Amino acid sequence: MRIPLDYYRILGLPLAASDEQLRQSYSDRIVQLPRREYSQAAISSRKQLIEEAYVVLSDPKERSSYDQLYLAHAYGPDGNGNATVAVGTHTESNKTDPDIQSLSIDISQQELVGALLILQELGEYELVLKLGHNYLTTQSGIASARLANNLASEEFLENSDYPDIVLTVALACLELGREHWQQGFYENAAISLETGQELLAREGLFASVQAEMQADLYKLRPYRILELLALPVEKVKERRQGLAFLHDILSDRGGIDGTGNDQSGLNIDDFLRFIQQLRNYLTVAEQHKLFEAESKRPSAVATYLAVYALLARGFTQRQPALIRQSKQMLMRLGKRQDVHLEQSLCALLLGQTEEATRVLELSQEYEALALIREKSLDSPDLLPGLCLYAEQWLQDEVFLHFRDLAKQPASLKDYFANQQVQAYLEALPTDAETTQEWAVINRHSFSQPPHHNYHSTGVSPQFAQGRKPVPDLAATPNHRRHENVHESPSIGNTPPHRTSPTDVAPFSHPEHTSRATQNHLNGATHSTPPRQVKKRRRRKPRQTSNGGYPQQQQAFAATLEGRTRLVWTVFASLAGILVFWLLVSTTFGWVKNWFSPAPVLQGEQLSIQLNEPPIEIPDESSSSPLLENSLTDATAQEIIETWLSTKAAALGTKYNVDGLQEILTGQTLSQWRQLAQQERLQNRHRTYDHTVKVEYVDQKLDQGVIVATVREVTQFYDKGQIRNFTDETLRVRYSLIRQGGVWRIQSMSVIN
């Protein structure tokens, strides 16, 4: 059998390699063994080929003859060199063989596994796959024939090189897959890995290698998802496969923000970044389906992403029902985070302008609120700025993350001009019928005494009172049914108390919307007053026989009077307790002084005078002991230069280690002494040229820190001959300690 190899490639040498390089390469190749899964026969086959190449190239005559043949085939008559070709062996029969033009070496059947091993080490993975598959196909045919003749096929395969060839082919698939992975061809990498894994699984061999391939496939899965979903939308089959991989990963992790192990090596933050990157390759319909399903785990991240998908799809496809569904999901999110801005935008797109302005005031997105107020300066409300912000927000922050909407403009005018949108919004129930929060506000505004608290709703009373009156639905059996409606009711089923069409009129211009809203609030668009207003009129205070107050206000006054009495009682009790504590403490002090008189001082007392200090105050001109040998920039420069010169003397030709103790201390002193002694024993020394620049100095009592930039030019000598040269600029941190009034270095470290 002929294999496209040459002796120089077997040893990993160039044509002009010296004898020393030849011996070193041969020694290295013999020592380097293949993976432990290979049999001894495979290792021996590889070693035999390496020895054969070394024998030929180590003999000057045979190498000269081989080089001539090599060059003759490497540079043919056409003058084009091909340095990667292989040539025939050194035997006379091969030299005269006309098949030598195939540029290969002859090997026996037993040497095939060794040759494949060498080719794999050289990175010729495709060639290994080609030769290996041919061999496996032939051997499988022989085994099948033996089985048909009732011969032992399994024993035949076990006694041959079949398992080693299978392993070599599988490892070639593994390495080829990793090579494709590094090149960014993720799907090709997966195909190569799966091919090798299937081969080993089919033969039932090398479970550890199968596990290694499976681990790579798990880590490769996120990359495959991105590559498959980035394909054009027309590649339906491939993109469905990518979505299937994504569902598998989400299932293994337990959701987007789950903590399960999907074997990909991505932590929660990495996976969230992966999902964010993935969104740009998904359409709005795909994201809607994906994130809505994931939000039911439940998952706060998936819920928020589903809101974006519902908003984008509802706006672009003119389906307000999807926007209403996103609003319901935002209400669940609002219990844990601030989503008032998104809720306000949803209400705006549903034509609920009053609710939009109310919720907007609760948002803590101060930059967005400032922009909206800036755009609404000439309007009595925030609707003009909110409309402009909604268009900008949809186009720049929502549509941008959908591959089919990235370049689509957002126009509220076109949205509200759509007949389907107008019909749905006109049939939309009032806020009180769909939102429990606003129903509570309405009860507080129109049916409860003024002392009731509004904090349970999170909305201030001025927003609730500015709202158009609506009936109190808390007591009706249909109220809870309408709270959680996610889909719009049929247009034919008109709600019993539907808002005026003016409230959901199309937005031809933000100013027009503002005017329409004001007219709606003032009742200008109604030919007859709604029933809610009549209900409110019936609740006006009436003169009664009980002092001119309604019963509810009388009850409130009685309750307030009782609470006032309770407060005064509490204050009186606290005052009594305070007076009692003062009396007890004063009495206890008198008794203590009576039975325990103050001690009388005995002996000579200190003579302290007001015009003389008790201790001598030093003169201003005298220097404080704490300031002596203080660490300044000049002192720091001197210390570092002293250390560098001492180091040069200790590691120089005279090995002056005695000077180290004058500048170093502790473990650092021991280390440099030991280094200097080793250099002396091995007859080596160094010369230095230093440049120092102090950057930072700090001192706390007897401790100090110096940060300096040091340029060090070093020449290394071995037995008097220069061996190496370095030129480094380092930023070094020196830790100092003051001992006996002298600063010494106790540690040093390179910062960068």
Buried (B, 14 or more C-beta within 10 A) or exposed (E): BBBBBBBBBBBBBEEEBEEEBBEBBBEEBEEEEBEEBBEEBBBEBBBBBBBBBBEBBEEEEBBEBBBEBBEEBBBEEEEEEEEEBBBBBBEEEBBEBEEBEBBBBBBEEBBBBBBBBBBBBBEBBEBBBEBBEEBBEEBBEBBEEBEEEEEEBEEBBEEBBBBBBBBBBBBBBBBBBBBBBEEEBBBBBBBBBBBBBBBBBEBEBBEEBBEBBBEBBBBBBBBBBBBBBBBEEEBEEBBEBBBEBBEBBBEBBBBBBBEEEBBBEBEEEEBBEBBEEBBBBBBBBBBBBBBBBBBEBEBBBBBBBBBBBBBBBBBBEBBBBBBBBBBBBBBBBBEEEEBBBBBBBBBBBBBBBBBBBBBBBBBEBEEBBEBBEEBBEEBEBBBBBBBBBBBBBBBEEBBBBBBBBEEBEBBBBEBBBBEEBBBBBBBBBBBBBBBBBBBBBBBBBBBBEEEEEBEEBBBBBEBBEEBBBBBBBBEEEEBEEBBEBEEBBEEEEEBEBBBBBBBBBBBEEBBBBBBBBBBBBEEEBEEEEBEBEEBBEEEEEEEEEEEEBBEBBBEBEEEEEEEEEEEEEEEEEEEEEEEEEEEEEEEEEEEEEEEEEEEEEEEEEEEEEEEEEEEEEEEEEEEEEEEEBEBEEEBBBBBBBBBBBBBBBBBBEEBBBEBBEEBBBEEBBEEBBEBBEEBBEEEBBBBBEBEBEBBEBEBEEBEBBBBBBBEBBBBBBEEEEEEEEEEEEEEBBBBBBBEEEEBBBBBBEEEE
